[in-house]
Amino acid sequence: MRIKIPRRNKYNAKATEYRGWRFDSKAEAKYAQELDQRKKSGEVYMWLRQTPFDLGEDTRYRADFVVIESDGTIYAVDVKGVETSAFRIIRKRWEKYGEIPLRIVKKGKTVDEIIGRRNC
């Protein structure tokens, strides 16, 4: 008989469910709620979650969200609790290879925006 031990996130993020979807943290679930509210108000046309992007030859990164606003603006969003050294590498790769802007959200506020390549 096996004993199942719950897996703990190393940054103490608590997985949270919203609309039947499992999010890696409460902050991500809260951001999804905000996107739904913005969609109801007409500001956001649609949003996607966990969208993969190829950042160079050997790096695939999943953005937490991709947002398409009603005016046609498209950008990716990463909700951060802790910015790790691994994410700093992703940031540099996004600056080089990203084809849409990446917005970084901490504590519910957009704190940084990385613009992707301009020659797309």
N, C-alpha and C positions, 0 to 999 in steps of 0.2 A: 504494500500500500504506500502510495506517495502522499506526502504532505505538501500542499500548495502554499508557498509563502508569497504574499503579495509583493510585487516589485515596487520598490520605492524610487522616486525620481531623485537624482543626486543633488538637485537644487531645491528640493522640498516643494516643487510645484505639485498641486493636487489636481489630478484628472477630474474633469467636470463634464457633465452631460447637458446638452442644450438641443432641443428639438430632435432628440433621438441620436444626435451625433456626439461622439466622444472627443473632447478637446484635451490637449495636454496640460492645460492650466486653467485656473479660474479667469485669468486675464484674457486668454484667447476666447473663452466662452462669452465673457462680457463684451469683447470687441465684436463678436458675431451678433450679439443682441443689438449693439449700436448700429451695425450695418443693416440689420433688419428694420430698425426704426428709421434710418436714413432712406431705406428703400420705400417704406410706406409714405414718407414725406415727399418722395419724388426726387430726392437729391442723388440717390444711387439707382442705376438701372438694374444692375445685377452684381453678384459677387460669387467667387468660387473659393474653395478651401483646399489646402495642401496641393498646390499646383507645382509640378516639377519644372526646373529650368536647367539647361546645360550651360555651365560656366567654364568653358575651355574644354580641353581634350578629355580630362579625367574627373571632372567635378560635376555632380548633379546635386542641385539644391532644391528643397521644397519650401516655397514661401508659404507662410501661414494662410494668406489670403491674396486673391487678385480681385481688384475692385474696378468696375466700369461705372463711371458716374454718368448721369443723364446727359451731360454735355459732350460725352465721348472720351473724356479723360480716362486713361487706363494706368494703373500702377499696382505694384505688389506691396504687401504689408508683412512685416515680421514683428510679432509682439514679443518683447523681451522682458524678462525679469532680471536676468544677469547676462551681461555681455561677455562671452567667453573668448579665449584666444582663437578657438576654431572659427567663431563668427567673424573675428577680425580678418581672418584669411578670406572668408566668404565675401566680406565687404570689399576687399581689394579686387577679388575676381569679378564681383558685380560691377564695380566701376569700370573694369576693362571689357567684360563680355555682356553685361546686362542690357537687354533691349528695351526695357521699360523702367521707369523710376521705381526705386525701392524705398518705402517709407518705414522707418523704425519707430515703433510705439512702445513707450515705457510709462507705466503708471497711468495709462489711459490718454497720454498726450503724444502727439507726433514730435519726436525730439530730433530727428535727423532725416534727411532725404538724400538718397544717392541717385544721381542721374546715370542711366545706362549710356551706352555708346550713342553718339549723335549721328553717326553715318550709317544707320540701319536702313 
